Structures are given as C-alpha cells and as structure tokens.
Amino acid sequence: MSDHGERWRPWRDRPLVFGAPTIGAAERDEVIACLESGWLGTGPRVAELERRLGAYLDAPTALAVSSCSAALHLALVVLDLPPGSEVITSSMTFCATANAIVHAGCVPVFADCDPHTFNIDVADVRRKITPRTRAILPVHFAGRPCDVAALGSLAREHGLALVEDAAHALEATVDGRHCGTFGDFGCFSFYVTKSVTTGDGGLLVARDPGLADRLRRLTLHGMTADAWQRSADDGFAHYEVVEPGFKYNLTDFAAALGLHQLEGVDERWQRRLAVWRRYEEELAGLPLRLPAPAAEGTRHALHLFTCLVDDSRTSVARDDVLEGLRALRIGTGVHYRAVHLHPWYRRHHGERTGTLPNAEWVSARTFSLPLSAAMSDGDVADVARALRLIFA
Ligand SMILES: Cc1ncc(COP(=O)(O)O)c(C=O)c1O
C-alpha cells in the first residue's frame, strides 16, 4: 500500500490496461464461426493467416506458431549449430530472446545497447565475435528498426546467421522493407499486447523456402502429417516422426482472432502515432527522457512508449514512478531489466554488473506507458496527470 495519501488517490473508475487490444465485430464473428465449424486445431484458418501475413510482410515463407518464443527457438534449431555455439544478442530485451538461445544448446553472448534507441550496439557486436560465434540475434526494440544494414554486412563478413527478433516490429520497415525479412529468419509475436494478437501466437519468417517443410514438421513433434492433412478428402494418411519436434503449432481457434486484425493494422498504427504525439506534448516539461525520433527512411512500429526517468532533474526513483502509476490505476511495464543481470544468467554465465554500461543504465531508469489504439485522448491526459502528480 502506498503511504502518499491524497496525492495517490485514483480518480479513474477502471484501470488503464497496459497494451489493451482492439477487438472488433469481424474478430468476434470469426472466432464464433471457428467454434461452430467443429475444427479448432491447426487447419484452414492458420493457412489463411499465414497467407495474409506473408503478403503483408512480403515474405513468401511465413509459418504461424504458438509464440514468438517458439519462433526464436525453431529458427535456432534449424540452423543446426554445434552445441556451445555463441549467439550474440542484446541484453536489453525480454528474457525469451536469450532463453531461446539456451534452449537451442547455444551460449548467449550479450552485447550492449545504444543509450538513445536501446537497440543493439553494432560496434559491441563486432567486438564480441569469437571463433565460436555462429549467429547474431538482434531485437527491434519497441518496434524501432535496428541497424539491419550494418548487422547484415557484419553477419556476411563473418559467415554468421542473422535471426531478427521482430516481436515488437510487425509494422516496422527500413526503406519500405519489413523488419524480420532482412535476416535468415524473422520472429514475430501475437501476444495479447501486440498490434496483431491471437491471444498467444507468433510467426516465423524464413529467407530459405527450402526450410519450410522441416520447420512445419518441427512445429508438430516432427510428424510428417498434421491432423488436418490426415483427415483430408483424398484418403487417410499415417504420419511418421522423422525427427523429434515440438508442440509449437498455432490453432485455428487462435488464428480466427488474428485473421481480420491485419485489415486495420495501419489505422491502429496511425492511432498509436496520435497517442505518441500527445504524450510527447503532454510530458515535455517532466523530468523524463522520451523516446528518440525514428531514423530517416525507417518506420517505427510504435509498440512501446518507453521513457527514462531523468535523475539529473528529479529525485523520484523509477520504482516510485511505477508504484505511483500503479496506485493511480495506470498500467505500466518495464522494458527491460537487462537480461544479463537476472539470477540464472549471473549463476550460469558468470554475468555481472558493470559489463554492459548502457543496458544497465537504461535498465535502472526505464518504464513504459500504456500505448494502444484503444486509448482515448482522455486516457493520455490521465497518464500525463498521474506523472505530473508523481513528479510534483
Ligand atoms: C523482444 C521480445 N522477444 C520475444 C518475445 C516473446 O514473445 P511471445 O510472448 O510471443 O513468446 C517478446 C514478448 O513480448 C518480446 O518482447
């Protein structure tokens, strides 16, 4: 409980949900049609979602999976890297990015981030390449494209695979080309807070179409035929297991929720842009560092509005900001506490404080404000009012 008395008394009658989805009639109707069809498992709706997403991203090989975590893991698995291979990634990311490297039997090597964009620092990636490095796994942080040109040429120069964590970056582009399509693989998330959601779900985009069959088998235990194929009109087909796979398939039930969301994806991006601009205006005088502008020639997906508490201008600590916003019923997030400082990575990888100064500096000051197309101007005003109270 907060002891800040009147100042922290919430005025909103309901909480402002962090990353609230925008679900319309078309989504509801499709989910009900799926329920009534009698087919909830992987089938025609998943195939249609893959077709639409592939077209949107201009990515011919697009595979719907159960999460972006699954997509990251699969991408690393099909690279068939020798055990103990090093994969360089950002510490300024969600733990799923690094965990996928561990699950693939590889060693995450953390690079620092840029202190303004929070994207991976390419110079530090270069410094961290060793003879054991096999891949680079950058993250398009908050939906801001990272330097795909520099990372691509670094990967080519050293014969490394490039796997893009595009969990935040469905709408992000560089020179009109979608993030997630520059590397060997691109991994997208349809978790509840994402701009297209299937409840939980993801997409794996592969540059090499020759990998599509193997990837699809690996999403379903390594079986040669899924239930939809086995029940096809042209006769019953037995399946065989050709390698031990995973349970990473997306269901038609989940795909039904996402199927129509692409239709409004640009409209919702525009609404988030309007919310973003209002934040920039309303928060201008507060002791905060607001997100840097998008680089020229790029489109920021505007997934997270991530601020830093400017401790040169306030004595209010980041965690007090989080507590104040919580008390005032404003949803928040922390993106992220640097992954290398989490206990498992300290214990098993010998990670320690002081090794990645930018990531650690951001980690101690960062917090994200609600950002969603479902937000009204009044919601933005409430967030700004809450922050003014907190910093008063
Ligand atoms: C940067 C990043 N990578 C990976 C993931 C994992 O996504 P999912 O929840 O779909 O597995 C997330 C989740 O939000 C994320 O933020």
The ligand as a MOL file (V3000), in Angstrom:
LIG
                    3D

  0  0  0     0  0            999 V3000
M  V30 BEGIN CTAB
M  V30 COUNTS 16 16 0 0 0
M  V30 BEGIN ATOM
M  V30 1 C 11.5680 -8.7330 -27.5900 0
M  V30 2 C 10.7080 -9.9340 -27.3810 0
M  V30 3 N 11.1030 -11.1050 -27.8710 0
M  V30 4 C 10.3700 -12.2220 -27.7250 0
M  V30 5 C 9.1670 -12.1950 -27.0600 0
M  V30 6 C 8.3960 -13.4530 -26.8950 0
M  V30 7 O 7.1360 -13.3470 -27.4880 0
M  V30 8 P 5.9890 -14.3800 -27.1440 0
M  V30 9 O 5.3230 -13.9260 -25.8980 0
M  V30 10 O 5.0720 -14.3220 -28.3290 0
M  V30 11 O 6.6190 -15.6950 -26.9900 0
M  V30 12 C 8.7060 -10.9960 -26.5340 0
M  V30 13 C 7.4350 -10.9430 -25.8320 0
M  V30 14 O 6.7970 -9.9560 -25.6930 0
M  V30 15 C 9.4890 -9.8290 -26.6910 0
M  V30 16 O 9.1030 -8.6720 -26.1790 0
M  V30 END ATOM
M  V30 BEGIN BOND
M  V30 1 1 1 2
M  V30 2 1 2 3
M  V30 3 2 2 15
M  V30 4 2 3 4
M  V30 5 1 4 5
M  V30 6 1 5 6
M  V30 7 2 5 12
M  V30 8 1 6 7
M  V30 9 1 7 8
M  V30 10 2 8 9
M  V30 11 1 8 10
M  V30 12 1 8 11
M  V30 13 1 12 13
M  V30 14 1 12 15
M  V30 15 2 13 14
M  V30 16 1 15 16
M  V30 END BOND
M  V30 END CTAB
M  END
